[in-house]
C-alpha cells in the first residue's frame, strides 16, 4: 500500500514525464549497450547470408539449432569454429497444435515435462558433437514453454541442462534493465514481421543503445526460407552496427550474459 507521500511522489514523477533510470551494466570498451543477433531453426539461408555478412563485419551471432539438415552440418561446425554461438532449440521444435500444422507427435500437447527435458538433453549431445562445447543456451520453440499444458521452465532450471533460455517478448523497460539481474530462464528478445525494413531493425538497435541494456534480435530466414527478413534490411542493420561499434557491443548471447554477470 502506498503512503500519501509515496503516492504524491509517483504522481509528480508521472506528471514530469520521469522515466526509469538507465541500466547500470558496464559494457566492454565503454559501449553504451550490448546488441545480440539471434537466429532460430538452423535454416540454410542463415548459413548462406547471415553468417558470411557477420563474418565480414567482424561480428558473431547466436544460432539456435533444431531439425539440423545433414548437408548443413559441416557449415554449422565451421560457423562454431569461427566463434558463432550454437544454441539449443530442441530436436523436433514442438509448439502448440494451434501454432502451425505439424505431426501430432511433435506438438507440445503430446509432450510431458520429462519428455521435453529429455529432448533438450539429447539436443545438447548433438550440439556438443558439432561445436565441442559442454554447455549451451536455449531458445524456446515458438517462444512457448509448455509441455502437456504445464510450464516446464522451472523444471528446466532445476535440471541445469542449459545456461539460459531466450524467449520472444521484450518491453521498453527490458532495454533499460540491468543485464546482470536478468532471470536467465526468461531472456527477452524481439522478432520482426517479414515486412520489416532496415529502418525498423535499426530503430530497435537505437532503443537498445539509448536504454543502456541488452537488445536481443530474433530472426528466422534471412533472404530466404520462412518468416524471413529481407537481405537488404538485414544488411542495413549490420552496416549500422558496424558504423556504431563504439556505442554498441555486438556479441553472442552467452558472452553478453557472462559479461553482465561478471561486471554488475
Secondary structure, 3 states (H helix, E strand, C coil): CCCHHHHHHHHHHHHCCCCCCCCCCCCHHHCCEEEEEEEECCCHHHHHHHHHHHHHHCCCCEEEECCCCHHHHHHHHHHHHCCCEEEECCCCCCECCCCCCCCHHHEHHHCCHHHHHHHHHHHHHHHHHHHCCCCCCEECHHHCCEECCEECHHHHHHHCCCCCEECCCCCHHHHHCCHHHCCCCCECCEECCCCCCHHHHHHHHHHHHHHCCEEEEEECCECCCCCCECHHHHHHHHHHHHHCCCCEEEECHHHHHHHHHHCC
